[in-house]
Amino acid sequence: MPVLTPPLHIALRDAVATRFGQPLRYPSHCDALEAELSKSADTGSRRLSPSTLRRFFGLVEKEGGYHLHTLDTLARYAGHSDFAAFG
């Protein structure tokens, strides 16, 4: 799993929220983002589950890191080629 420092995590959350058009504060926001990600040409129609998004946005407790698939998908949605380019 790639290293996601707290400042980088916050920056990626903010970049995704900016593209989404609002902060992701509620589980229903994560459901809507999951639907948007699956339709987005930027993400290659990659799917992230709403529960993964809830963990990423701090709506539920999580220990450990995130898979590169998750970080790449979110970075692509935010307008970057992948997570390495974002970071």
C-alpha positions as CSV (number, residue, x, y, z in Angstrom):
1,M,0.0,0.0,0.0
2,P,1.3,3.5,-0.8
3,V,2.1,5.9,1.9
4,L,-0.6,8.5,2.3
5,T,0.6,11.3,4.7
6,P,-2.1,13.3,6.5
7,P,-1.4,16.5,4.4
8,L,-1.6,14.5,1.2
9,H,-4.8,12.8,2.4
10,I,-6.4,16.2,3.1
11,A,-5.2,17.6,-0.2
12,L,-6.7,14.6,-2.1
13,R,-10.0,14.8,-0.2
14,D,-10.2,18.5,-0.9
15,A,-9.4,18.0,-4.6
16,V,-12.1,15.4,-5.0
17,A,-14.6,17.5,-3.1
18,T,-13.9,20.5,-5.3
19,R,-14.5,18.4,-8.4
20,F,-17.6,16.9,-6.8
21,G,-18.9,20.4,-6.1
22,Q,-19.4,20.1,-2.3
23,P,-17.7,18.7,0.8
24,L,-18.4,15.0,1.4
25,R,-19.9,15.1,4.9
26,Y,-22.7,12.5,4.8
27,P,-23.0,8.9,3.6
28,S,-25.4,9.9,0.9
29,H,-22.6,12.1,-0.6
30,C,-20.4,9.0,-0.9
31,D,-23.2,7.1,-2.6
32,A,-23.6,10.0,-5.1
33,L,-19.8,10.1,-5.6
34,E,-19.7,6.4,-6.2
35,A,-22.2,6.8,-9.0
36,E,-20.4,9.7,-10.5
37,L,-17.0,7.8,-10.4
38,S,-18.5,4.8,-12.2
39,K,-19.7,7.1,-15.0
40,S,-16.7,9.4,-15.3
41,A,-14.4,9.0,-18.3
42,D,-11.6,10.4,-16.2
43,T,-11.6,7.4,-13.9
44,G,-12.0,4.8,-16.7
45,S,-15.3,3.8,-15.1
46,R,-13.4,2.4,-12.2
47,R,-15.6,1.5,-9.2
48,L,-15.1,2.4,-5.6
49,S,-17.6,1.2,-3.1
50,P,-19.5,3.8,-1.0
51,S,-18.0,2.1,2.1
52,T,-14.5,2.7,0.8
53,L,-15.4,6.4,0.2
54,R,-16.9,6.7,3.6
55,R,-13.6,5.5,5.1
56,F,-11.5,7.8,2.9
57,F,-13.6,10.9,3.8
58,G,-13.5,10.0,7.5
59,L,-17.2,9.2,8.0
60,V,-16.3,5.9,9.6
61,E,-13.3,4.7,11.5
62,K,-10.4,3.2,9.5
63,E,-7.1,1.7,10.5
64,G,-4.4,1.1,7.9
65,G,-3.8,2.5,4.5
66,Y,-5.6,2.6,1.1
67,H,-5.0,0.5,-1.9
68,L,-3.3,2.1,-4.9
69,H,-6.5,1.4,-6.9
70,T,-8.4,3.7,-4.6
71,L,-5.9,6.5,-4.6
72,D,-5.4,6.3,-8.4
73,T,-9.1,6.5,-9.0
74,L,-9.6,9.5,-6.8
75,A,-6.5,11.3,-8.2
76,R,-7.8,10.7,-11.7
77,Y,-11.2,12.1,-10.8
78,A,-9.4,15.1,-9.4
79,G,-7.7,15.7,-12.7
80,H,-4.4,14.0,-12.4
81,S,-3.0,11.0,-14.4
82,D,-2.6,8.9,-11.2
83,F,-1.8,9.1,-7.5
84,A,1.9,9.5,-8.1
85,A,1.3,12.5,-10.3
86,F,-1.0,14.0,-7.6
87,G,1.5,13.5,-4.8
